[in-house]
């Protein structure tokens, strides 16, 4: 009688291994990711950010060369006096500030380059942008 209880147990164990051995894997990716190509941005112009004659940082214009009849892509990097990027302004004038422990940057405003830099730096007082001849 001992063997009659073991055989069904072994059969159930093997059936469980076969049925439970299937694995479903799914991956998500943005549409068109396989066709994406890296875009090299080069520094074009640099401005010093000043408030009441005090330096607050720099704005760097980063642009890619025009290709395939498309206009050149560009953005502006807003950095503090230590060269750390605090946020970016896109080609449409939308300003985004990097937030600690956040997955995405926070939109802080839209407008001119000076308004975007002031919003990223959280400056209530007006700022002045002075174009530099050479990059810092």
C-alpha positions in Angstrom: 0.0 0.0 0.0 3.0 2.3 0.5 3.7 2.3 -3.3 0.1 3.3 -4.2 0.4 6.6 -2.3 3.8 7.5 -3.7 3.0 7.1 -7.4 0.2 9.7 -7.5 2.4 12.1 -5.4 5.2 11.8 -7.9 2.9 12.2 -10.8 1.4 15.4 -9.3 4.9 16.7 -8.6 6.0 16.2 -12.3 2.7 17.7 -13.6 3.3 20.7 -11.4 6.8 21.1 -12.7 5.6 20.9 -16.3 2.7 23.4 -15.9 4.6 25.8 -13.6 7.7 25.8 -15.9 6.2 28.4 -18.3 7.4 32.0 -17.9 5.8 35.1 -19.4 8.2 38.0 -20.0 7.1 41.4 -21.2 9.2 44.5 -21.9 8.2 48.1 -22.6 10.0 50.5 -24.7 9.1 53.8 -26.3 7.8 53.6 -29.9 10.5 53.9 -32.5 13.3 53.2 -30.0 15.2 50.9 -32.4 15.4 53.7 -35.0 16.7 56.2 -32.4 20.2 57.6 -33.0 22.4 59.6 -30.6 22.5 63.3 -31.2 25.8 65.1 -30.5 25.3 68.6 -29.0 28.1 71.1 -29.2 28.5 74.2 -27.2 27.7 77.3 -29.4 27.4 80.3 -27.0 27.8 81.0 -23.3 26.3 83.7 -21.1 27.1 84.7 -17.5 24.1 85.0 -15.3 24.3 88.1 -13.0 21.9 89.5 -10.3 22.8 92.9 -8.8 26.3 92.5 -10.3 26.8 89.2 -8.5 27.6 86.1 -10.6 25.0 83.3 -10.2 26.2 80.9 -12.9 26.2 80.4 -16.7 23.8 79.5 -19.6 25.3 77.3 -22.3 23.6 77.0 -25.7 24.0 73.4 -26.9 23.1 72.7 -30.5 23.4 69.9 -33.0 24.3 70.3 -36.7 21.3 70.5 -39.1 20.9 67.2 -40.9 18.5 65.8 -43.5 17.0 69.2 -44.2 15.8 69.4 -40.5 16.6 72.5 -38.4 19.3 72.2 -35.8 18.2 70.8 -32.5 19.2 73.0 -29.5 18.7 73.6 -25.8 20.2 75.7 -23.1 21.9 74.3 -20.0 21.6 76.5 -16.9 24.5 75.9 -14.5 25.6 77.3 -11.1 29.0 78.9 -10.5 30.4 75.4 -9.8 29.4 74.2 -13.3 26.6 71.9 -12.0 23.6 71.7 -14.3 20.5 72.9 -12.4 18.1 72.7 -15.4 17.5 73.1 -19.1 15.5 75.4 -21.4 14.3 73.8 -24.6 14.2 75.5 -28.0 10.6 76.6 -27.4 11.5 78.5 -24.2 10.2 75.9 -21.7 12.3 75.8 -18.5 12.8 72.6 -16.6 14.6 72.4 -13.2 16.2 69.2 -11.9 14.7 68.2 -8.6 16.4 66.0 -6.0 15.1 62.4 -5.8 12.7 63.0 -8.7 12.7 60.9 -11.9 11.8 63.7 -14.1 12.7 67.5 -14.1 10.0 69.9 -13.0 8.5 72.5 -15.4 9.1 75.9 -13.8 7.9 78.3 -16.6 8.1 79.5 -20.2 9.4 82.6 -21.7 12.6 84.3 -22.7 16.0 82.8 -22.0 16.5 85.2 -19.0 13.1 84.4 -17.6 13.8 80.7 -17.9 17.2 81.0 -16.2 15.7 83.1 -13.4 12.9 80.4 -12.9 15.4 77.6 -12.7 17.6 79.5 -10.2 14.4 80.5 -8.3 15.5 84.2 -8.4 12.7 86.7 -7.6 15.0 89.6 -8.6 15.6 90.3 -12.3 18.8 88.8 -13.7 21.1 89.9 -16.5 22.7 87.7 -19.2 26.1 88.8 -20.4 27.4 86.9 -23.4 31.0 85.7 -23.1 33.4 85.6 -25.9 35.0 82.3 -24.7 33.4 79.4 -22.9 34.2 79.3 -19.1 
